[in-house]
Structure formats: structure tokens, C-alpha cells
């Protein structure tokens, strides 16, 4: 009985130590989450406007021709997959990879991973990787996003792949994060909207030196903007997921400690009762 009580006591101390760690991680995630959430929300309007501008150029100009808006020359896809650097965030990374695998099923593709978990995941599966240079999402800056965009645009122009997809986790709310796959290039799908527009709406804007040149100059910035927006959303989503997971882990640890304390107290009471019984029996024997 004494040995059993000692094991329970050690177990309680172990769970208490784990609880302190999960509580600390929850507090760290909470402290970083507000700033990350604000940054994600601030980024969205600018990049939505940039996307709308590119759409207007691609749709409303009859003399428009650009490799970025032409029919894909290759059916190979490149996925920019933005995951986390660490685990302990519930299903954050697993849900993202599951969504990406669903979208890429049956396709010939390569990936450009952002985040340690993304690099590890695709290395294990022997998937072709464009570069591992951006393997830590915590260190990704705006300049890094422009570097990623330059790499992707160059390889896209060279025909190494014909489609670029952005796979990230959209921050919906503190309790909801939605993995998503967003088609980035080419913009041929935007041209289909022109069938519903009147010819009178075409060529209302003049671009110097020309719409194609302007479009080709904007696309890398557009792509960098989308990637940066995805990074901001993903970071906020990861922190929210980690805070929720650590909060649940802390509560579970508390419940486990209560159950172990109850078991320990019952065992201790049984031990005391047994000792009293033995003392009484011994006294009667005298």
C-alpha cells in the first residue's frame, strides 16, 4: 500500500509539472496572439485591393497579353505550404496537410514549404521541394516574401510549373481557424468574367508603357503580398490553436490531479484504517 501511495504521489508531481508548462505556453500564446491577429487583419484590405486591380487589368483590356494570365503551359503545380515551426497546437498542422493533400490528389506537383513542420512533412514523403531556405516561419519577413515571389515567378516564366497554389490557415476567429488552398497563378480564370461585361467597359484605363508591362511588374508584388498575408494569417491561427490546445491540456491536467488526489486520499485513509485495525487486534491479543 505504501509503495502504491508513493507512486501516486510521484504521478501527481509529474502532472503538476506538465500543467505548469502547458499553462505557461498558453500565456505565451495569448500574449502574442493579439498582435498577430491585428497584423493579419491590417494586411487583408491592401492585398484584396491589389488582387482587384490585377483582375481589372486582366479582364478589361483587349490588347492584354501576359505569361501570368495566359493558359498554363504546364499542368504541374507548385504549392506554397505555410505551416508552423512547432507542434502542441492541436490539429493545426495536421489539418493543413490534410487539406493540401485533398487538393493535390491526382496532380503532379512540387512544394515550397514555409515552416519547419512543412519541411519535415514533405521530406518524409519524398515530395519535390523548390527550396528549404524559408524553413522557419517565425523568421519570415516581408523581404523574404518578395524573395519567395521572385523565385516562383522566375520558375513560372521558365515553365517549370504552370500553376501556383497557396496553402495556408485562415484566421476566422479565436476559436476557429480554417485551412484553405488559394489559386494564385495563372489568372486565366479571371478572363472568363469578361464574357459578362459590356465591350463599353473595356480599355477605359490607359497604362504606360503598356498594360502588359504594368501587369508583369505588379505580379511579383501581388504574389509576395498574398504570401505575406498567408504568413500573417497562419501565424495568428497557429497561436490561437496553441492557446486553445494548451488551455484544454491545462484543464485536463487539473482534472487528473483532482482524481489522483482523491485516489491518494482514499488509499491513505485505507492505510490508516488498516493500521488502526492491526493495533486494536494486537492489543486484544495481549
N, C-alpha and C positions, 0 to 999 in steps of 0.2 A: 504493500500500500504506500509506504514512504517513497519508494522508488517511482511509483506511478505519479505521486503528487509532485515530485521533483521534476519529472518530465513535463507535466502540465505547466509548472512554474516557468520552466525554460521556454516552453512554447508561447506563453503569454508575453514574455520579454521579447521574443523574436518578432511576434506580431506587432507589438508596440513600436519596435524599431522600424519595421516596414511602414507602419502607419505614419510615423514622423516623416519618412521620406516622401510618401505619397502626398501628405499634407503640404510639405514644402514645395513639391513640384506643382501642386495645384495653385499655390500662392504665386509662384514664379510665372506660371502661365497666365494667371489672372492679371498680374501686373503688366505683362507685355501685350495682353490682348487688346486693351483699349486703343493703344497707339496703332497697332497693326490693323484694327478694324477701321479706324479713322483714315489711315493711309489708303486702304482698299477702296473706301467709299469716295475719297477725293479723286482717285485715279480714273474712276469709271466714266464720268461725263466727258473728259477730254478725249479719251480713246474712242468713245462712241461717236463723238463729233468727227474725229479723224476717219473712222470707218464710213460714216455717212458721206463725207467728202469724196472718198475714193469711189464709193458707189455712184455718186452723181457723175463723176468724171467717166467712169466705165460705161454708164448707161446712156448718158445724154449727149455723147459726141460720136457722130457718124464716121469721122475720119480717124477714129481712135484705133490704135494697134499697139499692143504691148505683150511681151512674153508672159507677164504676170496675169494677164486677163485672157490669153488665148487658150484654146483647148489644150489639155495636158498632153505633153509629148511622151510621157512615160506613165505607166499605171502603177509604178512603185510609189509607196507612201513613206513619208517621214513624220514620225510622231515626236513632238516636243512634250516630254512627260515630266511634269513638275510634282515631285513627291517630297517627303520630309527627310531630315537628316537622322532622326531617331525614331524609336518605337514608342511604346507606352502612351499611345494616343487612340486607343480603341481600334476601330476598324478603318481609321483614316487612310492609311497606305493600302491596305488590302482592298478596300472598296474602289480606290482609284485604279489599281492594276486590273481589277475585275472589269471595270467599265471600259478600260483601254483594250483589254483582250476581246471583249464583246464587239467593239467597233472594228478591230483589226482582223477578225476571224475571216479566213479565206483570202487575205490580202498579202501581197509581197511588200514587206516594209522594213525600215530601219528606224532607229530611235536616237534622239538626242536627249539624254537624261539630265535632269536638274534635281539635285538632292542625292544624298548617299544611298538612301533606300532604293531609289530608281536605278542607280548604277549597279548596286548589288543584285537587284531583281533581274535585270536584263543580262548581266554577266552570267548568272546561274543558268539562264535559259539559252545562252549562246546566241542571243539576238545581235545582229549587226549594229554597232554603235558608231555614230558620226564622230563624237568626241566625248571624252570624260573630263574635259577641262573644267566644266561647271558642275562638279560633283557635290558641292556644298551649297545648299540654298540659303543658308544663313549668311554667306559671304557674297551673294549675288547683288550687284549694284545696277544702276541704270546703264552705266558704261558696259557692264557685262551683257546686258540685254541687247545693246547695239552690236556687240561683238557676235553674239549668237545669231542675230538677224543678218549680219553680213555673211556669215558662214552659210546660212540657209539660202539666202538669195543667190549667192555665187553658185552653190551646188544645184539650185533650182534652174538657173540660167544654163548651166552646163548639161542639164538633162539627167543628172544622177538620180533624181526622183521627180515625179510630176505632180505630187500633192503634198501639202504640208498641213498637218493637223495639230492643234494644241490641246493637250490633255491635262487638265488641272482640276482643282476642287473649288467650286464656287461657294463663297461665304454667303449663306442665306440669312442666318441669324445665329445667336449664341448657341442655340441647341440644334441647329440644322446646317449641315454642310453637304453640298451636292456635287459629286464627281461628274465632270462633263467633258465632252470632246467637241472641239470647235474647229470648223474648217477655215483655214486661213488663206491658202493659195492653192490653185489659181482662182480668180474672181469670175470665172465664166458663168457661174450660176446667177450672178447679178445682171448679166446681159439679158437673161430671159425676161426680166421685168420690163424691158424696153418694148415688148410686144403690147403692153397695156398702156403705153404712153403715146400721146399725140406727137406727130412729127414737128408740131409747132414748138414743142418744149425743147427740141434738140439745138445744140450749138448756141445756147444763149450766153455762154461764158467763153471768153477768149483767153487762152493760156499762152504765155510767152516763155520760152521759144516755141512750145507746142504742147498739146495735151499729153502726148505720149512721153515726152521728156519730163514733164512735170510729174506725171504718174510714176514713172520709173524712179524718180528721185525721192518721191514720198513713200513708196512701198517699203523700203528698209526701215524707215522711221515708224511706219504703221505696224510692221511686224514686231519691231523692238517694243513698241508701245503695248501691243497685245501680250507679248511675253512678260513684260514688266507688270502689267495688270494681272496676269495669271499668277505671277510670283506673289504679288501682294495679297490676292485673294487666298491663295494656297497657304501662305504663312498665317493669315488670320484664321483660316479654317483649321489648320493644324493645332494652333494654340487653343482654340475653342474646344476641339475634340479632346486634347490632352487635359484641359481643365475638367471637362465632363467626366473623362475616364478616371482621373485621379480623385475627383470628388466621390465617385462611386466606389473606388478602391478604398478610400479612407472610411467611408460609411460601412463597407463590408468588414474592414479590419476592426472597427469599433464593435460591430455585432459579434464578430468572432471572439473578441476579448471578453465581452459580456458572457458569452456561452462558456468560454474556458474558465472564467472566474466562478461561474455557477457550478461547473463540474468540480473545480478545485475546492470550493467551499463544502460541497456535498461529500467529497472524498475526505476532507479534513474532519467534517462532522462525524462521518462513519468511523474514521480512525480514532477519534476521541471517545466515541461511544464504545468501541471495541476495547480500548484501554481501560475505561471505567468498569466494563463488564469483567475483564480479566482481574482487576484489582478486587472487585467485590467477591468474585469466585475464589480468589486466593485467601481473602480474609475469612470467608466461611470455612475454608479448609483448615484454618488454624483453630 
